[in-house]
């Protein structure tokens, strides 16, 4: 119920993952303000999660926190979109009743390094090689257990416009 009106509660949570500088925020910004979606940046959620504060690395605990926030969004009839660096098992180990649709943005190792080096106006990335490793690990994921879904989009050859379009089409498929 929202303002006394029944609302169909979605079960979907959309997670945009990828190494640093692959386009997660670009897609999040593109989807922000679209009807029925609420974009909640994983970095912002991380600041409020005891599981990842003070240098802790409890990623399943972080996702329990993130999915609780997403559950509140879903009770209002909206679909949460979470751009965040993560691996699928970290998220799925925290799932309760959600159906998680992943969009993994991957790229060639040299492209990841070049994009990280070229970032301006954002916090520095302390270890580009750790992001190359995240990218490699995301490329190794072939599928996730049903009913969850896994989609990979290679940003190496695409430009920003194509990345936005791919993200919008993916979100549309999983919210229609």
Number of C-alpha atoms within 10 A of each C-alpha: 11 9 7 6 7 10 14 12 15 19 18 21 25 25 28 27 27 30 27 23 21 25 23 26 19 17 23 23 14 17 18 15 11 10 9 14 20 20 22 20 20 21 12 11 18 18 13 13 19 15 19 18 13 9 8 11 12 15 20 18 18 25 25 21 19 22 24 15 14 25 22 12 19 24 16 17 18 23 25 25 26 25 26 22 20 19 18 20 12 16 20 18 13 19 16 11 10 19 18 24 24 27 22 28 26 25 24 15 17 11 17 24 19 13 16 20 13 9 13 9 5 6 7 11 14 9 10 19 13 13 22 22 13 20 25 17 14 21 17 9 14 9 13 16 8 9 9 16 15 17 15 18 17 14 20 16 10 13 10 13 12 12 23 20 13 17 23 16 11 17 22 10 10 16 16 5
